[in-house]
């Protein structure tokens, strides 16, 4: 089994296209300066904090749309095309942000950035499923998360240095990293269209297709519900945890150290941990991780000492490393090859929805009663665990057909 192989061997066996995706994800997360510095940029331009917050919210709306559109583009036109369109579109729009005058024009432009910046996501996930053998998928998604975490940990430091010179450099830097991933994708990823499967007779008779078929997959909807819950609860690490740290009498440095502990643990333990979790029942692993996430967040509201807060961070970070790689790979169990992009897009929409609800609802509950808020986090995580236990993939009765002649074969795995 994959889990019995040494980690180094499992990494070496991953195909070249997977490493391209990992590299690209590191590039764009390292250079994800717009989301980090947009509010500061707009305030420096003379807009209010509220107006800047609305603009950032529009980026989130764009991301929601981008995930949905990206799934369709990935399935109809191919993974490489979707990634290239996403990266070049995002690069061009981001580079124009510092040249745009007026709140309305800037807000519309950053919304467009949100669309393009997320359009690649379903294609990247679908491509990993296309090229990585089933027994290696959890490892592949764990490496993907490692690339994301390292990029997000280091990138803002560089963005901070650039912002000290000029915000124009911040946005141009972001655009440059997106452009680099686009070039990398065009020059190294396989081309052609995605694999084709003949839809099941029942689906064809009912006229299902595209997202209609995804939304008719009830077990997958349960899984998506669990991901909304997971992202809602995990989002409290940046939404209400800083409020709790401040109310406990500590400054932002303590909060920064807690987030640093989270990032460090993810980098150190997630890949080795997948050696054990990938051999288990995925629904039970995800459910266990969500339950532990709820426990960790609930304990946060019950403690105030720094070392105890750090201990709660350890608890919910272990939870994150337990369920996330499995959950990222799990859509492959549901999706036929010709709908992988849309299934990935639906998962992205679920995370976007949870990411939007988390700060809004969490902040409201915290303002009413902090103990109620942290208890609600445990309840939502528990609900997510129950939902995923019922998310068992069913048989679709589909028959694979040969891929179109124009599909470029996947390069041989790296030695």
C-alpha positions in Angstrom: 0.0 0.0 0.0 1.1 3.6 -0.6 1.2 4.2 3.2 3.9 1.5 3.6 6.3 3.1 1.1 9.0 5.5 2.4 7.9 9.1 2.1 10.8 9.9 -0.2 9.8 7.1 -2.6 6.2 8.2 -2.6 7.3 11.8 -3.5 9.6 10.5 -6.3 6.8 8.5 -7.8 4.6 11.5 -8.3 4.3 12.5 -12.0 5.9 15.6 -13.4 2.6 17.4 -13.9 1.9 17.1 -10.2 5.2 18.9 -9.4 4.3 21.6 -11.9 1.0 22.2 -10.0 2.9 22.2 -6.7 5.4 24.8 -8.0 2.7 26.9 -9.5 0.7 26.9 -6.2 3.8 28.0 -4.3 4.3 30.9 -6.8 0.8 32.3 -6.6 0.5 31.9 -2.8 3.9 33.4 -2.3 2.8 36.3 -4.5 -0.8 36.6 -3.1 -0.2 40.3 -2.2 -3.5 41.7 -3.4 -5.6 40.0 -0.7 -3.2 40.8 2.0 -2.5 44.5 1.2 -5.7 45.6 -0.6 -7.3 47.1 2.5 -4.1 49.0 3.5 -3.7 50.2 -0.1 -7.3 51.6 -0.3 -7.1 53.3 3.1 -3.8 54.9 2.0 -5.7 56.2 -1.1 -8.1 58.0 1.2 -11.0 55.5 1.3 -12.6 54.5 4.6 -12.0 51.2 6.3 -15.6 50.3 5.5 -15.2 51.0 1.8 -12.0 49.0 1.8 -13.7 46.1 3.5 -16.5 46.2 0.9 -13.9 46.0 -1.9 -12.2 43.0 -0.2 -15.7 41.4 0.1 -16.2 41.8 -3.7 -12.9 39.9 -4.2 -14.6 37.1 -2.3 -17.7 37.3 -4.5 -15.4 37.1 -7.5 -13.7 34.0 -6.1 -17.1 32.3 -5.7 -17.9 33.0 -9.4 -14.4 32.0 -10.4 -14.7 28.5 -8.9 -18.0 27.9 -10.6 -16.8 29.1 -14.0 -13.4 27.4 -13.6 -15.0 24.0 -13.2 -16.8 24.3 -16.5 -13.8 25.7 -18.4 -11.6 22.9 -17.0 -14.0 20.2 -18.2 -14.8 21.7 -21.6 -11.5 23.2 -22.7 -8.9 21.3 -20.6 -7.0 21.8 -17.4 -4.0 23.6 -19.0 -6.2 26.1 -20.8 -8.2 26.9 -17.6 -5.0 27.5 -15.6 -3.4 29.6 -18.3 -6.5 31.8 -18.8 -6.8 32.2 -15.0 -3.2 33.2 -14.5 -2.8 35.6 -17.4 -6.2 37.2 -16.7 -5.3 37.6 -13.0 -1.9 39.0 -13.9 -3.3 41.6 -16.3 -6.1 42.7 -13.9 -3.9 42.9 -10.9 -1.3 45.0 -12.7 -4.0 47.5 -13.5 -5.2 48.0 -9.9 -2.7 50.8 -8.9 -3.5 52.6 -12.2 -7.3 52.7 -11.5 -8.9 55.8 -10.1 -12.2 55.8 -8.0 -13.7 53.4 -5.6 -16.2 52.0 -8.0 -13.7 51.2 -10.7 -11.2 49.8 -8.3 -13.8 47.6 -6.6 -15.0 46.3 -10.0 -11.5 45.5 -11.1 -10.5 43.7 -7.9 -13.7 41.7 -8.3 -12.5 40.7 -11.7 -9.2 39.7 -10.1 -11.1 37.5 -7.7 -12.8 35.7 -10.7 -9.6 35.1 -12.6 -7.5 34.3 -9.5 -9.8 31.4 -8.6 -10.6 30.1 -12.1 -7.6 27.9 -12.0 -8.5 26.0 -8.8 -10.9 23.4 -10.2 -8.5 22.7 -13.1 -5.5 22.2 -10.7 -7.4 19.8 -8.5 -8.9 17.9 -11.5 -5.4 17.6 -13.1 -4.0 16.1 -10.0 -6.8 13.5 -10.0 -6.2 12.9 -13.7 -2.5 12.2 -13.5 -1.9 10.9 -10.0 -2.7 7.2 -9.3 -5.4 6.7 -6.7 -3.1 5.3 -4.0 -0.9 8.4 -4.2 -3.6 11.1 -4.3 -3.6 11.9 -0.5 0.1 12.3 -0.6 -0.2 14.6 -3.6 -2.8 16.8 -2.0 -0.7 16.9 1.2 2.3 18.2 -0.9 0.0 20.7 -2.5 -1.0 22.0 0.9 2.7 22.1 1.9 3.5 24.3 -1.1 0.5 26.6 -0.2 1.5 26.9 3.5 5.1 27.7 2.8 4.2 30.2 0.1 1.6 31.9 2.4 4.1 31.9 5.3 7.0 33.6 3.4 5.2 35.7 0.8 3.6 38.4 3.0 7.1 39.2 4.4 8.3 40.0 0.9 5.0 41.9 0.2 5.6 44.0 3.4 9.0 45.0 2.1 7.6 45.9 -1.3 4.8 48.0 0.3 7.4 50.0 2.2 8.7 51.2 -1.2 5.4 51.5 -3.1 2.1 49.7 -3.3 2.6 49.7 -7.1 5.4 47.2 -6.5 3.1 45.0 -4.5 0.5 44.6 -7.2 3.1 44.3 -10.0 4.8 41.6 -7.9 1.5 39.7 -7.5 0.9 40.0 -11.3 4.4 38.7 -12.0 4.0 35.6 -10.0 0.6 34.8 -11.6 2.2 35.4 -15.1 5.0 33.0 -14.2 2.6 30.2 -13.3 0.8 30.8 -16.5 4.0 30.4 -18.5 4.9 27.3 -16.5 1.5 25.7 -17.2 1.6 26.4 -20.9 5.1 25.1 -21.3 5.0 22.0 -19.2 1.5 20.7 -18.6 -0.2 18.2 -20.9 -2.6 19.7 -23.4 -5.7 18.5 -25.1 -9.1 17.9 -23.5 -9.8 16.0 -20.3 -10.8 12.4 -20.3 -14.2 11.5 -21.6 -16.7 9.1 -20.1 -20.1 8.0 -21.3 -22.7 9.2 -18.9 -24.9 6.7 -17.1 -28.1 5.9 -19.0 -30.2 7.2 -16.1 -28.4 10.5 -16.1 -28.7 10.9 -19.9 -32.4 10.0 -19.8 -33.0 12.8 -17.2 -31.0 15.3 -19.2 -28.5 15.8 -16.4 -25.1 17.3 -17.1 -22.6 19.8 -15.8 -23.4 21.3 -12.4 -26.9 19.8 -12.6 -25.4 16.4 -12.3 -23.1 17.5 -9.5 -26.1 19.0 -7.5 -28.1 15.7 -8.0 -25.3 13.7 -6.3 -26.8 13.7 -2.8 -23.8 12.0 -1.0 -21.5 14.6 -2.5 -23.8 17.4 -1.3 -23.4 16.0 2.2 -19.6 16.1 1.7 -19.9 19.7 0.5 -22.0 20.6 3.6 -19.3 19.2 5.8 -16.7 21.3 4.0 -18.8 24.5 4.5 -18.9 23.6 8.2 -15.1 22.9 8.3 -14.2 26.1 6.7 -16.6 28.1 8.8 -15.0 26.8 12.0 -11.4 26.9 10.8 -12.0 30.5 9.6 -12.3 31.5 13.2 -8.5 31.3 13.5 -8.3 34.6 11.6 -11.8 36.0 12.4 -12.4 35.7 16.1 -9.2 34.2 17.6 -7.5 37.6 17.3 -10.4 39.2 19.2 -10.1 36.5 21.9 -6.3 37.0 22.2 -6.9 40.8 22.6 -9.6 40.3 25.2 -7.3 38.1 27.1 -4.9 41.1 27.4 -2.3 40.2 24.8 -1.1 42.2 21.8 -0.9 41.3 18.1 2.6 39.7 18.6 1.0 36.9 20.6 -1.6 36.3 17.9 1.1 36.3 15.3 3.1 33.7 17.2 0.0 31.5 17.5 -0.5 31.6 13.7 3.2 30.9 13.2 2.9 27.9 15.4 0.0 26.7 13.3 2.0 27.1 10.0 5.1 25.4 11.5 3.1 22.4 12.6 1.4 22.1 9.3 4.8 22.1 7.5 6.4 19.6 9.9 3.7 17.0 10.6 1.2 16.9 7.7 3.1 14.9 5.1 4.4 12.3 7.6 0.9 12.0 9.1 -0.7 11.1 5.7 1.3 7.9 5.8 -1.1 6.7 8.4 -4.3 8.5 7.6 -4.4 7.6 3.9 -4.9 3.9 4.7 -8.0 4.5 6.7 -11.7 5.0 5.8 -11.7 8.5 4.4 -15.1 9.4 5.8 -14.1 8.4 9.3 -10.8 10.2 9.1 -12.5 13.4 7.9 -15.1 13.1 10.6 -12.5 12.5 13.3 -10.6 15.5 12.1 -13.7 17.7 12.2 -14.6 16.5 15.7 -11.1 17.3 16.9 -11.3 20.7 15.2 -14.5 21.5 17.1 -12.9 20.4 20.4 -9.8 22.6 19.7 -11.9 25.7 18.9 -14.2 25.1 21.9 -11.2 24.9 24.2 -10.0 28.2 22.9 -12.8 30.1 24.5 -12.2 28.4 27.8 -8.5 29.4 28.2 -6.6 32.7 28.4 -3.0 31.8 29.4 -0.6 32.0 26.5 0.7 28.4 26.9 -2.9 27.1 27.0 -3.8 29.1 23.9 -0.8 27.5 22.2 -2.0 24.1 23.3 -5.4 24.7 21.7 -3.7 25.8 18.5 -1.8 22.4 18.5 -5.2 20.6 18.9 -6.9 22.3 16.0 -3.8 22.2 13.8 -3.5 18.5 14.3 -7.1 18.3 13.3 -6.4 20.3 10.2 -3.6 18.1 9.1 -5.7 15.0 9.7 -8.8 15.8 7.7 -7.6 18.3 5.0 -5.4 16.1 2.7 -8.1 13.4 2.8 -10.9 15.8 2.2 -9.0 17.4 -0.8 -8.6 14.0 -2.4 -12.1 12.7 -1.6 -14.0 14.4 -4.5 -12.2 12.0 -6.8 -14.3 9.2 -5.3 -17.5 10.9 -6.6 -16.5 12.5 -9.9 -16.6 10.9 -13.3 -13.6 12.0 -15.4 -15.6 14.3 -17.6 -17.0 16.2 -14.6 -13.9 16.4 -12.4 -13.5 20.1 -13.0 -17.1 20.8 -11.9 -16.8 18.6 -8.9 -13.7 20.5 -7.9 -15.4 23.8 -8.6 -18.3 22.8 -6.3 -15.9 22.0 -3.6 -14.2 25.4 -4.1 -17.6 27.0 -3.8 -18.3 25.2 -0.6 -15.0 26.5 0.9 -15.7 30.0 -0.4 -19.1 29.9 1.2 -17.8 28.7 4.5 -15.0 31.3 4.3 -17.6 34.1 3.8 -20.0 32.9 6.6 -17.2 32.3 9.1 -16.1 35.9 9.8 -19.6 37.3 9.4 -21.6 34.9 11.6 -18.7 34.2 13.9 -18.1 37.9 14.5 -21.8 38.4 15.2 -21.9 35.5 17.7 -18.7 36.6 19.4 -20.1 40.1 19.9 -23.2 38.7 21.5 -21.5 36.2 23.7 -18.0 34.7 23.4 -18.8 31.5 25.2 -21.8 31.0 22.9 -19.6 31.6 19.9 -17.0 29.0 20.8 -19.7 26.5 21.8 -21.4 27.1 18.4 -18.0 26.3 16.7 -18.0 22.9 18.4 -21.6 22.3 17.3 -20.9 23.3 13.7 -17.8 21.1 13.5 -19.8 18.2 15.0 -22.5 18.7 12.4 -19.9 18.6 9.7 -18.6 15.3 11.1 -22.0 13.8 11.0 -22.6 15.0 7.4 -19.4 13.5 6.0 -20.2 10.1 7.6 -23.2 9.9 5.3 -21.2 11.0 2.2 -20.6 7.6 0.8 -19.9 7.6 -3.0 -22.3 5.5 -5.0 -21.8 3.5 -8.2 -22.6 5.5 -11.4 -22.6 2.7 -13.8 -20.4 4.7 -16.2 -18.3 3.2 -19.0 -15.0 4.8 -19.9 -14.4 5.5 -23.6 -11.1 6.2 -25.3 -9.7 9.7 -24.9 -9.9 12.1 -27.9 -6.9 11.8 -30.3 -5.9 15.4 -29.6 -5.2 14.7 -25.9 -1.5 15.0 -25.2 -0.3 12.0 -23.1 1.0 12.6 -19.6 4.8 12.7 -19.3 6.5 9.9 -17.7 6.8 10.1 -13.9 10.0 11.7 -12.6 12.6 9.3 -11.6 
